[in-house]
Amino acid sequence: MLTARRENQLIDLRDMIGFTLDVAWEEIKLMRDHGDELERIAIVTDDQWLQWSGWLTRIFTNADVQVFEEYEPALIWSQAG
């Protein structure tokens, strides 16, 4: 039996203007629908609310989720998996 290759994803949210309920809902839907397709999710943000949201993402996916404040470490980590 063939298993689908799981992808890594790097999400850079440093330029995101604001975190709203709509954004949170879309993130939940994305993880619910596609969370099993991902191996690693690296989230780059310095916003406290987005960091908490990133940690909450773990509830909806089996992917390894890490939150970073800098892009380079996130890129290295996301490519290592």
C-alpha positions in Angstrom: 0.0 0.0 0.0 1.3 3.4 -0.9 1.2 6.2 1.6 0.8 9.8 0.5 3.9 12.0 1.1 3.3 14.5 3.8 4.4 18.1 3.1 6.1 20.7 5.3 4.7 24.2 5.4 6.3 27.5 6.5 3.8 30.3 7.2 5.2 33.8 7.6 2.7 36.0 9.5 5.0 38.8 10.5 3.2 41.3 8.1 -0.3 40.2 9.1 -2.2 43.3 10.3 -4.6 41.8 12.7 -5.9 38.6 14.1 -9.7 38.3 13.9 -12.2 35.6 14.6 -12.5 35.1 10.9 -8.8 34.4 10.6 -9.0 31.9 13.5 -12.0 30.1 11.9 -10.2 29.8 8.5 -7.2 28.4 10.3 -9.3 25.8 12.1 -11.0 24.8 8.8 -7.6 24.5 7.0 -6.2 22.3 9.7 -9.3 20.2 10.0 -9.4 19.6 6.2 -5.7 19.3 5.5 -3.9 18.8 8.8 -3.2 15.1 8.1 -1.4 16.0 4.8 1.3 18.0 6.7 4.4 16.7 8.5 5.7 20.0 9.9 4.3 23.5 10.2 6.6 26.4 10.9 4.8 29.6 11.9 6.8 32.9 11.9 5.3 35.6 14.0 6.1 38.0 16.8 2.5 38.6 17.7 1.4 37.0 20.9 -2.1 36.1 19.7 -0.8 34.5 16.6 1.7 32.5 18.6 -1.1 31.2 20.8 -3.1 30.4 17.7 -0.1 28.5 16.3 0.1 26.4 19.5 -3.7 25.7 19.4 -3.3 24.5 15.8 -1.8 21.3 17.3 -5.3 20.3 18.4 -6.5 19.9 14.8 -3.5 18.2 13.2 -1.0 15.4 13.7 1.7 17.7 12.2 4.6 18.9 14.3 3.9 22.6 14.8 6.6 25.1 15.9 6.3 28.9 16.3 9.3 31.1 15.5 10.0 34.8 15.8 12.7 34.7 13.0 12.4 33.5 9.5 15.7 31.7 9.1 15.4 29.2 12.0 11.8 28.4 10.8 13.1 27.8 7.3 15.9 25.5 8.5 13.5 23.6 10.8 10.8 23.2 8.1 13.3 21.8 5.6 14.9 19.4 8.0 11.9 17.2 8.3 
